Amino acid sequence: MHTFSMPQWAVDRVMERRGKLHICDDMQPEKTALIVVDLQNGFMLPEFSPRPVETAAGTVPNVNKLADTLRATGGKVVWIKNTVDDRSVEEWSHWYNMGKPEWSRQRAETFREGAAGHTIYSDLIVKPEDDIIHKFRFSAFLPESSDLALRLRKGGYDTVLIVGTVTNVCCESSARDAMMMNFRTVMVSDGNSAFSDHEHEATLAAFYGIFGDVMTTDMVCNRLLHNSGKLAAAAE
């Protein structure tokens, strides 16, 4: 897992713009969804990827903790699976043509539905009441990618918590688009993973300064419990 602290310039910018450190600390659990992005074998295990995200496994306990807390307080857990099919390769041909042919073939084989690489990492706890959604672009919120935004709106959710991998690719793309589609958006700093500390920090700082909020797992869980009344009840 990454070592991360928010750079002071980003904190200063947030205080200047918003006047408080965490604009989403009033999140209502029953209107909040945890969006778990691409924590699949194909990104996490060397037998399925020539370059797995080595920090991803370290975030798994935090993702499970967030999911448990959100379920207990009335929110929703959504597992996003990066998926490749013939249609997406054709409609997103520019992206696939940017890579070496052998890279594109490997990616397509790894993330086709039913492939072992497409499977959610085994240490993650998926419950029957959770949703599982396939996405076909970096961002889960694009209409061409999935129906995630429609499902969330239909369910009455206005706040999303973004975790998963890679911080500066699919997670960032999803988080920015979620904010632009009017969801209150939080990137969970110790629930995301990238190929380097530098990429991880740069993304979280840029997102925090302009687009939304960044919190730790413990802070998010505390706010969910507090705002649901369960934290006060436990203390009595």
Secondary structure, 3 states (H helix, E strand, C coil): CCCCCCCHHHHHHHHHHHCCCCCCCCCCHHHEEEEEECCEHHHHCCCCCCCCCCCCHHHHHHHHHHHHHHHHCCCEEEEEEECCCHHHHHHCHHHHHHCCHHHHHHHHHHCCCCCHHHCECCCCCCCCCCEEEEECCCCCCCCCCCCHHHHHHHCCCCEEEEEEECHHHHHHHHHHHHHHCCCEEEEEEEEEECCCHHHHHHHHHHHHHHHCEEECHHHHHHHHHHHHCHHHHHHC
